[in-house]
């Protein structure tokens, strides 16, 4: 959620990557990335709706893009994008961990051997 | 490679590709909007639009002398209480930016030719046009001269404006990442505000209120119709006028004008026609070419002899284009050090108060229609010279640099004649090939000179009596206004005020037609002295004064030519009728007058129509006529959205105008139409007028026949439009709607359309164009504010605006006054006499404290 303070929304993939990296299985990696980003965005959006009446603006954007009364669709679209970014980030993180695991294990064995 | 690694690589590639695809889709512009990612994703765009003003906030400001309290009431109106004026102006600037930053930004960009900088090359021609008018140049020149005057001690104004500008810039600097929605939709950020920007907004108002092409249209029509027919339709003075200043006699029964004897030249007519056709393509100029009616307003004041309070009551509603947010911003400004205490309306981007009151005096504006703009045609002598006073003369030049989004900086040069900018140079950009030959068209306008309007406003705000107010009035140069006045000493007054040129004797048309610049026609030899040369009235025996853009003075004023156009006079007739007859008038009565929708024009036309119907059809009219007759006979001329008769009247009037004048106008290639009151006079006093005959038919149509033809056409049209032959379904509010468009034109940010009362001629105006059934044009112009000042107790004064105080579309104050007050004919109190100590607690919505750092 801290990344919402930086106006580069593309960086939201990073939390997903981090979450996915530390998961042993793909489905949990995707799930943890998805959940993390979605929940943080949901908290941010709901608080903004409450404090700044942002839903009125979403309604206006919805009317511009689709038609009257589609603010909920914009809200949903944003959540889905966050969900996707988190999930994809989780997948990326997991894939990176799969690729790096053999090298990391090798390094750990070397370190153990040298210690012994 | 192990299978796990291979699998990992494939997964990674897939995830990365999909991720990049989605990021790309949401990072590129979409449907004319900036990238959806930048607009919609949390932490960006719409999520950074400010919410409501915090209920309590303390801001430490560098350079502030002492604490300032800004209390916002339940309508979000800021009441600024400062110990020092400098601080007060800082807070005013901050509030304007906090509430209306985008609106201010767009106003200055219009004048300064900076629309294409944010909106692209489609607006380049508009930018060039606006720069060519010279408004920005003279705003800069005026700032320079005011700074000189400040330096030599002859005025004390510039530091106040600069503090105001500081307040705006403080807000901009501290909110670069919390901008109104419009900035995110368009994709730009506000730049620093300057004093020149504020002066440019004054110039824009001058354009809205005094710029027109009517001299050129009159020339076309004089050429087309000839002097006799021209004078019958466009001659002055208009009939049935009640002058604003009653001390110069009344017109009574008057013939149409004595006539223009000048004949026009066809080669000039062609050049002018070409010029006008190009101008008509410019979006922002269409308001001056399509309707060609003077932007109007109402104001009036009664003295203690007529009021229920024993003190004056002053009312003002200025008629301007409706926008979201509205043009006016309400505020109260209080400074202890000077006793400054003013409540009123101002345009965001300008300091001080334009219209309102202090503890002693109050004032309001309507447009005078003074002729402050002339057009000149010149022959050229090559590209660099033009003929002036029969002598080849070098052009002078002004150059500008225009930043165009996506195209860099372009150079733009304006040629100048001795009279003013060559406006015909900019029409080529609107797709018109060079059909003017060696003729150029140049404008001369009082806004192309130094203007001291803010000096006048400064004086009005501080005036304690009529003498003070008069002293300030002499600085009211551009945007000539009928300034109505009242004070706590029971004085009432009006002076149609502004800088009006004196044209050389024997100037052809005396300002109503374009001049032959090559022959040095139409030279301006001076300006009318505002205090001694213009008409004015103080404490009239009739105990009231009223202006609704009608003629300023009766035949007793013979000093100078003042107006080349003014309103038909229907609103003025109604206001005079109501005030003349009444005594013991209260504030509540004034509310009813300001929202009156009784149509004087309908009362002028409909009784005659009823008589004609009965005369022609006797006791057995056809059923469709009988139904319409019944509606009209039962009508009290109230233009209510729930009634049927307004629809019949209004559409019939359009047809009556069309059938009376269009045949000749088409035959002779004239343009536009006479004002409706001309038709009223013909109908009432010249039944046998040739205008009623349709020249395209063999027979000779009479007045009655034309009126009945119009009625039949009306019935057919309304039956088609409402899909019903039953007049009871022809409700006015179905076809007549009022609309409040957002500045960008975006429908989701606009308000309405609402079924609307009134018409263009009612005191509470809302003029829609209902000529074309496929393109009914909503009323988008009317009262831009309403104000009632009670001089017996200024704390009981009332006001309202047809929008809300804030220009942020997510704010509860975006349209609250429109929806909860204006549309119901309601008002709110001004809390004028309150202080931070005794401000009603349940009316305080928020308080900002500005504290010195």
Interface residues (C-beta under 8 A of the other chain):
Chain A: X3 X4 X5 X6 X7 X9 X10 X12 X13 X26 X41 X44 X45 X48 X51 X52 X53 X54 X56 X57 X58 X59 X60 X61 X63 X64 X65 X68 X74 X77 X78 X81 X82 X84 X85 X88 X89 X91 X92 X94 X95 X96 X98 X99 X101 X102
Chain B: X2 X4 X5 X7 X8 X9 X11 X12 X14 X15 X16 X18 X19 X22 X23 X26 X27 X31 X33 X37 X38 X39 X40 X41 X42 X43 X44 X46 X47 X48 X49 X50 X51 X52 X177 X181 X746 X747 X748 X749 X809 X810 X811 X812
